[in-house]
Amino acid sequence: MARKIKNIALGSIPFLVVIIIWFFGNYFSFFPRWMIPSPFTTAQTFFWLIKDGTLLQLAWGSIQIALVGFGFATIVAVILGILIGSYPTMRKIFFPFFSAVYIVPSLAWLPVIILILGFTKTTVICIVFLSSFKKIIYNVVSGVRSVNISWILAGKNIGLNKFEITYKIIIPAALPQIITGLRMGFASAWRTLIGAEMLVSGAAGLGRFIWNAQWFLAFDKVFSGIIIIALIGMLAEQFVFKPFEDKTLIKWGLAQEEI
């Protein structure tokens, strides 16, 4: 318990520093007050938007889209990544294509997808899928290819078939990088989602909320949107990915449980 409190206290230091700089910058008018509201004004607006349900409703809408795109990307990327990492022929076929796609920013594909699907939520889901897919598959392929060949040969020697080798040897050995890929994939999906929502008129999530607020110079609402975006990302990391990583790695004997 004491260790957790200490970790929370240490992790709070950068946030406190930012708030202090923000407060004094606003107090001494280092920047226009109409553009950068005070921390107190922003906090007041933030809690008011939480209380009336605006931010929570928008956040839930964005989370749903992110989960759909990220979920499909996870399924496809993990399966395809294991196959590409395990079989050289598939790697020769698909990897050059993925390398070309990977280097292009996800939002650069947005005009093309809009032409096909229009200004709809489906367009945003496709961009989220593409963004997270690229991050996940690279880590999955890298994790599979880094598996010690001696372990695979040992599995063959004791009579394991290809499926058993994949399930009992390759996947557990590649888990650290697969989980890293999932974490990076979700972060990329969440960032891309907000950008896509700003540009797609048919979207109605946090990104669109921030985009509309800035046109009315309501920067207290802009900062409130940014805060909820950051909070959701932090909560996903602390209560989804970190516990999943700890439990999974301990289960497969790749990490020891903290005493």
Protein Blocks (a to p, Z undefined) as FASTA:
>chain_A
ZZmmmmmmmmmmmmmmmmmmmmmmmmnopacfklmccfklmmmmmmmmmmnommmmmmmm
mmmmmmmmmmmmmmmmmmmmmmmmmmmklmmmmmmmmmmmmmpcfklmmmmmmmmnopaf
klmmmmmmmmmmmmmmmmmmmmmmmpcfklmmmmmmnopafklmmmmmmmmmmmmmmmmm
mmmmmmmmmmmmmmmmmmmmkbccfklmmmmmmmnopaklmmmmmmmmmmmmmmmmmmmm
mmmmmmmmmmnopaccdZZ
